[in-house]
Amino acid sequence: MALERWLIAALLWSLVGFGLVLCRRRSPLYLPTLALLGTGLVGAFYPLATTLIDPLSWRNISHLSDELLARTQVEYIAFALGLLAALWIALQSRWLEPARAVHTESNVPARDFVIASTLVGVGLSLYALYVQRVGLSALSDREDYALKYLMGQGLGPLQFGLWMAIAGCLWAEGSALSRNLKNLFVPFALAIAVWSIAVISVRTNFAILLLGYLAIHARRNEWRLGRVRPSLIALALVSYFALETFAMFRGAYKGDVGEALWMLQGRGMDTIAAAIGGSELSHPFITAAEILHDREAGELAGRSLVDGVLAFVPRGLYPDRPLMLSEQFVRSNYLELASRGGGAAFSLVAEGWLNFGSLLGPFVFGCAMGLLLTWVEFRGDLAPHGLVARIAPYFAFYVAVEHRNEFATLAKQVCILSACVVPIWIAGRAAAAVLTGRTLLPVAPATRN
């Protein structure tokens, strides 16, 4: 059965490789490229790593047989085929070719400065209220990481302020502002990264900023996937291993750095086994395998797509709103974890399988995801100073880790960010008309910076 898993993984990566060839003229952080790479990594890492080392995990992995792992791999192949089908459609529509902008806006630098400043200022103000309500001790608690989520229940709009500030920093970096004005926002981005890693132990914010800035610079400097330097691949690998190492360190750290390092060193091979079982690449695959083991293919018949929209309506407006699939999954499979406010990664592949059946469901989800991502990139080419182009870098991280999510969580991020950004976008364009006659905001030169 180990040989079968390696053969299936080889087939999966041959499909991913073909998709990368189609995207070779685009950026290495082109959103469909990230989706392809994420599918290949998640669909192959756990089934291959476990042929070499028996994993250690808090997940229910004892019943994941070789046959079940192979079946789950096949569903990831279906998702990859869906992405390829979307790329083929995009190729026929000429969406994959870098397009020239069809029009330009006036007042772009002034508008971008107003919008970025408002997002950062309002966002950090809201988040400061969130910190005040939850308390610094709960946010920095090293013994109970779920405490901050329990204390923050009902404070979602305030917590989202930090992500508004992140979006503002990325907006400024991708804007038409001069380099000097862009640099005004860099300290805010660095402060958010340090706060997230060192204080609240949340890697997500750092990763959103990292991939967002990289995506902006890759597009601006016209990096091409077909000409990727080995140094960029090395940087990606180092960044990933740093995040995984941080996850292990966070689990061992109880206030003493030396003690945490000694504990990890003393575990020996168990540390490697735990790294495989607890990897960010393993969790979505394990979830998909558990779903295939416990549930019936196609049993939801598309219901999660409707419930996913209703799931993030405020409870004050809809007290009986449905639970998201990830919430249902944790309550059914990890009740003790759910009681402490914890959660587990879900899986787009599992959601497609639950909604539309084996193979067809993941294929449909993959195709829909691919079409959306290629359209976003095409729209960014046509209107490089438009709304879609400005907020797309924020979602680079969510595309890279798409298999940890479900429709509801992805839709929630898009809708909430849009609800915050669109009014500011409208107001910013109006304010730019007022600022346009002044010389406070220098326009960036035509050369790249």
C-alpha angles and dihedrals in degrees: 000000000000089000090051091054091051092049092050090048090051090053091048093051092046087059091046090049091052090052091050090054089056089052096043094113092055133075121288085240094050103141097239088049090055090049092052093048092047091052093050095047097046093041094052110027103075099038091049098040091051091057086066105034132022106239128231116214144150086229123099096261100141093089095047100111125193090254092052092049090051091049090051091051090055090056089056088053088055090052090050090050088053090054090049091050089054091049090051090052090047090049091054090048091048091240093131093061115088103255129211119242111262095205142001131221127231122232091029099146093048092046093048093050093051094047096045092046092049094049092050095042098045093038095053091045091055092046091050088059089049091053090048092051097044097037130232092254092060093045093051098039109136096188100055114028092177092061094083091053092049092047091047097054110131092017097091096124090054093046090050087064090083091056089048088056091049090051089050093053091049091045090056093047093051094043135102091253122124118264091253092057092045089054090061089071097045095081089055090053091048092048091051091049093050092045091050096048103033103034114024097022095227113145095185096079092050091048093049090053095044097050092039094055091043092050091051094049093044091055094041094049093041095237112184128211089223090060100042113154120228088238090065091051089049090050091052092050093046091049092051095047089047090056092047091047090050090053091054092044092049090055092052099038115100099161100298118087095194093050092050092051091047091051093052092047092049093056093065112177090005087070090058092045090050091047090056094045093045100038120130085235092055103049099067091047092049090050091051091049092049090050091050089050098047107030141053121253113251094006094134095051092203096314095126090063090061095038089047091064093045093045095078098044106118112265089231088067098035112021093178097049113153121258119250116251091251090055092048090048095052093046091051099042106023107029096161091052091048091052089059093050094256128140144193134224114268127205136239088206091056091047092052090047091051093048106040106012138254117335094348093065097052089042092054092046092048093049093048091048092048094049092049094049095047090049091051091052093045090050089051090054093051095046107024092173095043131111096261093051092050098051098036094085089059089063097049089096094049090052091049090054096033092130091063090061142061134218092268096055093045092047090048093055093048095046098044094045090047091049089055099040104041096062089046089047091054093045091045093055090051092047091049089062088059094047095044097090093054130081098221094107115055117207117240113251119253092254121091119263 
